[in-house]
Amino acid sequence: MIILGAGRRGLGLAKQLVADGKDVVIIDSSHERIEKAVSKLDCLGVLGNGTNIGTLLEAGVDQAEAFVAVTDSDEINLVSSGLVSSSYPQTKTVAAIRSLVYTGLDGLKEGLLGINHIVNPNTETAKAIYNIIEQGVNGNVLGFNNSSLLLYNFHVESFSSYVGSSIREMRSKLGADFIIASINRRGLVVVPSGNTTIQANDILSIVAESEEVTDILKTVGKLQKRPNNMVLVGGSNVTRALLNRMSPSMRSRVTVVDQNPDVCETFSERFREILVIKADITDEDIMAEEQLGSYDLLVALTDNDELNIITASYAKRIGVSRSMALIKQNNNYTRMASYLEIDVVFSTTDTTVESLLRYLRGTNVSSIHTLFNGQLEIFEFIINAASEVCNKQLKDINMRKKAIIAGITHADGTSSIPTGPTTLVEGDTVLVAVLRNSSELIQKLFG
């Protein structure tokens, strides 16, 4: 695998691919960035320009499985990927492109300059934010692309009635249909069995239908409803992409705040349903004057990480029910969120890397979630006829106690929690929770 660009996205992707056992070469024009990449990761570094055929050959592009361009320049990503595509068609080409000038307003066009796959970081981030809003702005709930099943990370308090119970007993007490895909116990993640005993402060990853998850959340008093009205701070490209995903009726409950008059005019003309307020969010009077504290949700989407964190935190203190913040530059801020009462922090880097991995890991991988500092991955596989597990019962699939099949969505759209006799058939969408060091094994089984 060759990665052009040793920035945040390039290093994040390289880290995941190295963990998958892939041989990775990183190209960058900065000597400092190359040294940093090589010192942190088990990879090779090539100093040079990705649009130079000599540099590409030095990196081994003629024998590479894939070439991924993730520099900060759309033009370099396009030209380098197009060059590789035309000269070495056997190598998959992937490019990160922000500007819709190259891809059109209707979305990203595969096949542009022969490039196999295009990822727009703004679009991917907006999609992730939209999904969380639809799920009630609960940062512990994850959805999937082709399944109605949800994954909920449930923290077991010391006074919980579940402490001391086995997983089998917990299922009986709740009377709900679900699977506990993993347990994070004091930082160590394990794939449990029905006899595993639940301890205080465990974090349980529960997979269930949305209705079942709702029932589970009701029992612990943490049920969140979809926000009725929301304010988006900052007329950024992510804000535009998020509004594009919303229906007109949903946009009619949205207010956008930005201090740039040109941006305000553009958003007013493009999205007729929204209310646009021209104001500086750092003005101490603006929150009170515009009654922003009465909103159900505030999402800070400016291009300034620090401003987003401060705004989202302050919003909670003045009465906004829930808040979210976008992080574009410094992922370290994500760890601060819980201490600042921010409900959800989104990283453009993380969402982009997840999108790239979905493509690189195979066409039958429709989504991936990485949890607990990379110890656990949740794959959404689409079973095809060539898959090793196709037409097999779960009890006959040897996953070496390193993974668990947590849910199935059938071709007719119905979902179920599987049992030992359940047979996987072509067209099924399967959720598989796997310990990171066994990802390659599971990908071979379900690929």
FENVEN-V824122 format. One record per backbone hydrogen bond with DSSP energy under -0.5 kcal/mol. NH is the residue of the N-H (numbers start at 0). CO is the residue of the C=O. E is the energy in kcal/mol with one decimal. If there is no record, write none. Layout:
nh->NH co->CO e->E
nh->NH co->CO e->E
This chain:
nh->1 co->65 e->-2.5
nh->2 co->24 e->-2.9
nh->3 co->67 e->-3.2
nh->4 co->2 e->-0.7
nh->4 co->26 e->-3.2
nh->10 co->6 e->-2.7
nh->11 co->7 e->-2.3
nh->12 co->8 e->-2.6
nh->13 co->9 e->-2.5
nh->14 co->10 e->-2.5
nh->15 co->11 e->-1.5
nh->16 co->12 e->-2.5
nh->17 co->13 e->-2.8
nh->18 co->14 e->-1.8
nh->19 co->15 e->-1.2
nh->20 co->17 e->-1.6
nh->21 co->16 e->-2.4
nh->23 co->21 e->-0.6
nh->24 co->0 e->-2.5
nh->25 co->43 e->-2.8
nh->26 co->2 e->-2.9
nh->27 co->45 e->-1.9
nh->30 co->28 e->-0.6
nh->33 co->29 e->-2.1
nh->34 co->30 e->-2.3
nh->35 co->31 e->-2.1
nh->36 co->32 e->-2.4
nh->37 co->33 e->-2.6
nh->38 co->34 e->-2.2
nh->39 co->35 e->-1.5
nh->40 co->36 e->-2.4
nh->42 co->40 e->-1.9
nh->43 co->23 e->-2.4
nh->45 co->25 e->-2.8
nh->47 co->27 e->-1.9
nh->47 co->45 e->-0.6
nh->51 co->48 e->-1.7
nh->52 co->50 e->-0.6
nh->55 co->51 e->-2.0
nh->56 co->52 e->-2.2
nh->57 co->53 e->-2.1
nh->58 co->54 e->-1.5
nh->59 co->56 e->-0.9
nh->60 co->55 e->-2.1
nh->62 co->59 e->-1.7
nh->63 co->59 e->-0.5
nh->63 co->60 e->-0.7
nh->66 co->91 e->-3.1
nh->67 co->1 e->-2.9
nh->68 co->66 e->-0.5
nh->68 co->93 e->-2.9
nh->69 co->3 e->-3.0
nh->69 co->67 e->-0.7
nh->73 co->71 e->-0.6
nh->76 co->72 e->-2.2
nh->77 co->73 e->-2.7
nh->78 co->74 e->-2.8
nh->79 co->75 e->-2.6
nh->80 co->76 e->-1.8
nh->81 co->77 e->-2.6
nh->82 co->78 e->-2.4
nh->83 co->79 e->-2.3
nh->84 co->80 e->-2.6
nh->85 co->81 e->-2.1
nh->86 co->82 e->-2.0
nh->87 co->83 e->-3.1
nh->90 co->87 e->-2.2
nh->91 co->64 e->-2.0
nh->91 co->89 e->-0.5
nh->93 co->66 e->-2.5
nh->94 co->116 e->-2.1
nh->95 co->68 e->-2.3
nh->96 co->94 e->-0.6
nh->96 co->118 e->-2.5
nh->101 co->98 e->-1.0
nh->103 co->99 e->-2.9
nh->106 co->103 e->-1.2
nh->109 co->107 e->-0.7
nh->110 co->114 e->-2.0
nh->111 co->108 e->-1.1
nh->113 co->110 e->-2.3
nh->114 co->111 e->-2.3
nh->115 co->92 e->-0.6
nh->116 co->92 e->-1.7
nh->118 co->94 e->-2.6
nh->120 co->118 e->-0.6
nh->123 co->119 e->-2.6
nh->124 co->120 e->-2.2
nh->125 co->121 e->-2.4
nh->126 co->122 e->-2.3
nh->127 co->123 e->-1.9
nh->128 co->124 e->-2.4
nh->129 co->125 e->-2.7
nh->130 co->126 e->-2.2
nh->131 co->127 e->-1.8
nh->132 co->128 e->-2.3
nh->133 co->129 e->-2.3
nh->134 co->130 e->-1.3
nh->135 co->132 e->-1.6
nh->136 co->131 e->-2.9
nh->138 co->136 e->-0.6
nh->140 co->137 e->-2.2
nh->141 co->150 e->-3.0
nh->143 co->146 e->-0.6
nh->149 co->207 e->-3.1
nh->150 co->141 e->-2.6
nh->151 co->205 e->-3.2
nh->152 co->139 e->-2.4
nh->153 co->151 e->-0.8
nh->153 co->203 e->-3.1
nh->154 co->152 e->-0.6
nh->155 co->201 e->-2.8
nh->156 co->154 e->-0.8
nh->159 co->156 e->-1.7
nh->162 co->159 e->-1.1
nh->163 co->197 e->-3.0
nh->164 co->161 e->-2.3
nh->166 co->195 e->-1.6
nh->167 co->193 e->-2.3
nh->169 co->165 e->-2.4
nh->170 co->166 e->-2.2
nh->171 co->167 e->-1.5
nh->172 co->168 e->-2.4
nh->173 co->169 e->-2.5
nh->174 co->170 e->-1.6
nh->175 co->170 e->-0.7
nh->177 co->175 e->-0.8
nh->178 co->206 e->-2.2
nh->180 co->178 e->-0.9
nh->180 co->204 e->-2.8
nh->181 co->204 e->-0.8
nh->182 co->189 e->-2.4
nh->183 co->202 e->-2.6
nh->184 co->182 e->-0.8
nh->184 co->187 e->-3.0
nh->185 co->183 e->-0.6
nh->187 co->184 e->-1.7
nh->188 co->186 e->-0.5
nh->189 co->182 e->-2.4
nh->191 co->189 e->-0.7
nh->195 co->192 e->-1.4
nh->197 co->164 e->-3.3
nh->200 co->155 e->-3.1
nh->201 co->198 e->-1.7
nh->202 co->183 e->-1.7
nh->203 co->153 e->-2.8
nh->203 co->201 e->-0.6
nh->204 co->181 e->-2.4
nh->205 co->151 e->-3.0
nh->205 co->203 e->-0.9
nh->206 co->178 e->-3.0
nh->207 co->149 e->-2.1
nh->208 co->176 e->-0.6
nh->209 co->147 e->-0.6
nh->212 co->208 e->-2.8
nh->213 co->209 e->-2.0
nh->214 co->210 e->-1.8
nh->215 co->211 e->-2.4
nh->216 co->212 e->-2.9
nh->217 co->213 e->-2.0
nh->218 co->214 e->-1.4
nh->219 co->215 e->-0.8
nh->219 co->216 e->-0.7
nh->220 co->216 e->-0.6
nh->220 co->217 e->-0.8
nh->221 co->216 e->-2.0
nh->229 co->252 e->-2.3
nh->230 co->296 e->-2.4
nh->231 co->254 e->-3.4
nh->232 co->230 e->-0.6
nh->232 co->298 e->-2.6
nh->233 co->231 e->-0.7
nh->233 co->256 e->-3.3
nh->235 co->233 e->-1.3
nh->239 co->235 e->-2.0
nh->240 co->236 e->-2.3
nh->241 co->237 e->-2.5
nh->242 co->238 e->-2.5
nh->243 co->239 e->-2.0
nh->244 co->240 e->-1.0
nh->244 co->241 e->-0.6
nh->245 co->241 e->-0.8
nh->245 co->242 e->-0.6
nh->250 co->246 e->-2.5
nh->251 co->247 e->-1.4
nh->252 co->249 e->-1.5
nh->253 co->250 e->-2.0
nh->254 co->229 e->-2.2
nh->255 co->274 e->-2.8
nh->256 co->231 e->-2.5
nh->257 co->276 e->-2.1
nh->260 co->258 e->-0.6
nh->263 co->259 e->-2.3
nh->264 co->260 e->-2.2
nh->265 co->261 e->-2.3
nh->266 co->262 e->-2.5
nh->267 co->263 e->-2.2
nh->268 co->264 e->-2.0
nh->269 co->265 e->-2.3
nh->270 co->266 e->-2.6
nh->271 co->269 e->-0.6
nh->273 co->270 e->-1.0
nh->274 co->253 e->-2.1
nh->275 co->273 e->-0.5
nh->276 co->255 e->-3.1
nh->277 co->275 e->-0.5
nh->278 co->257 e->-1.3
nh->278 co->276 e->-0.9
nh->280 co->278 e->-0.7
nh->282 co->279 e->-2.2
nh->285 co->282 e->-1.2
nh->286 co->282 e->-0.6
nh->288 co->284 e->-3.0
nh->289 co->285 e->-2.3
nh->290 co->287 e->-0.9
nh->291 co->286 e->-2.1
nh->292 co->286 e->-0.6
nh->293 co->290 e->-1.6
nh->294 co->291 e->-1.7
nh->295 co->228 e->-1.4
nh->296 co->228 e->-1.2
nh->297 co->321 e->-1.8
nh->298 co->230 e->-2.6
nh->299 co->297 e->-0.5
nh->299 co->323 e->-2.7
nh->300 co->232 e->-2.9
nh->300 co->298 e->-0.7
nh->304 co->302 e->-0.6
nh->307 co->303 e->-2.2
nh->308 co->304 e->-2.3
nh->309 co->305 e->-2.5
nh->310 co->306 e->-2.7
nh->311 co->307 e->-2.5
nh->312 co->308 e->-2.1
nh->313 co->309 e->-2.7
nh->314 co->310 e->-2.2
nh->315 co->311 e->-1.1
nh->316 co->312 e->-1.1
nh->317 co->313 e->-1.2
nh->317 co->314 e->-0.5
nh->318 co->315 e->-0.9
nh->319 co->314 e->-2.3
nh->320 co->294 e->-1.4
nh->321 co->295 e->-1.5
nh->323 co->297 e->-2.4
nh->324 co->343 e->-1.9
nh->325 co->299 e->-1.9
nh->326 co->345 e->-3.3
nh->330 co->328 e->-0.6
nh->332 co->329 e->-1.7
nh->333 co->330 e->-1.6
nh->334 co->331 e->-1.0
nh->335 co->332 e->-1.1
nh->336 co->332 e->-0.7
nh->336 co->333 e->-0.6
nh->338 co->335 e->-0.7
nh->339 co->335 e->-1.0
nh->339 co->336 e->-1.1
nh->340 co->337 e->-0.8
nh->341 co->336 e->-1.9
nh->342 co->322 e->-1.2
nh->343 co->322 e->-1.4
nh->345 co->324 e->-2.8
nh->347 co->326 e->-2.3
nh->347 co->345 e->-0.5
nh->350 co->346 e->-2.2
nh->351 co->347 e->-1.9
nh->352 co->348 e->-2.5
nh->353 co->349 e->-2.3
nh->354 co->350 e->-1.7
nh->355 co->351 e->-2.4
nh->356 co->352 e->-2.5
nh->357 co->353 e->-2.0
nh->358 co->354 e->-1.4
nh->359 co->355 e->-2.5
nh->360 co->356 e->-2.3
nh->361 co->358 e->-1.4
nh->364 co->361 e->-1.6
nh->365 co->363 e->-0.8
nh->365 co->379 e->-2.8
nh->366 co->379 e->-0.8
nh->368 co->377 e->-1.8
nh->370 co->375 e->-3.0
nh->374 co->370 e->-0.5
nh->374 co->371 e->-1.6
nh->375 co->370 e->-1.9
nh->376 co->433 e->-2.5
nh->377 co->368 e->-2.9
nh->378 co->376 e->-0.6
nh->378 co->431 e->-2.9
nh->379 co->366 e->-2.1
nh->380 co->378 e->-0.6
nh->380 co->429 e->-2.8
nh->381 co->363 e->-2.5
nh->382 co->380 e->-0.6
nh->382 co->427 e->-3.0
nh->386 co->383 e->-1.7
nh->387 co->444 e->-0.7
nh->388 co->444 e->-1.0
nh->389 co->386 e->-1.1
nh->390 co->423 e->-3.5
nh->391 co->388 e->-1.9
nh->393 co->421 e->-2.2
nh->394 co->419 e->-2.3
nh->395 co->392 e->-1.7
nh->396 co->393 e->-1.9
nh->397 co->395 e->-0.7
nh->398 co->396 e->-0.9
nh->401 co->398 e->-2.3
nh->403 co->432 e->-2.3
nh->405 co->403 e->-0.8
nh->405 co->430 e->-2.4
nh->406 co->430 e->-1.0
nh->407 co->415 e->-2.5
nh->408 co->428 e->-3.0
nh->409 co->407 e->-0.5
nh->409 co->413 e->-3.3
nh->412 co->409 e->-2.4
nh->415 co->407 e->-2.7
nh->417 co->415 e->-0.6
nh->421 co->418 e->-1.7
nh->423 co->391 e->-2.5
nh->426 co->382 e->-3.0
nh->427 co->424 e->-2.1
nh->428 co->408 e->-3.1
nh->429 co->380 e->-3.1
nh->429 co->427 e->-0.6
nh->430 co->406 e->-2.8
nh->431 co->378 e->-2.5
nh->431 co->429 e->-0.6
nh->432 co->403 e->-2.5
nh->433 co->376 e->-2.8
nh->433 co->431 e->-0.5
nh->434 co->401 e->-2.4
nh->435 co->374 e->-2.9
nh->437 co->434 e->-2.6
nh->438 co->435 e->-1.7
nh->441 co->437 e->-2.0
nh->442 co->438 e->-2.5
nh->443 co->439 e->-1.7
nh->444 co->440 e->-1.9
nh->445 co->441 e->-2.5
nh->446 co->442 e->-1.4
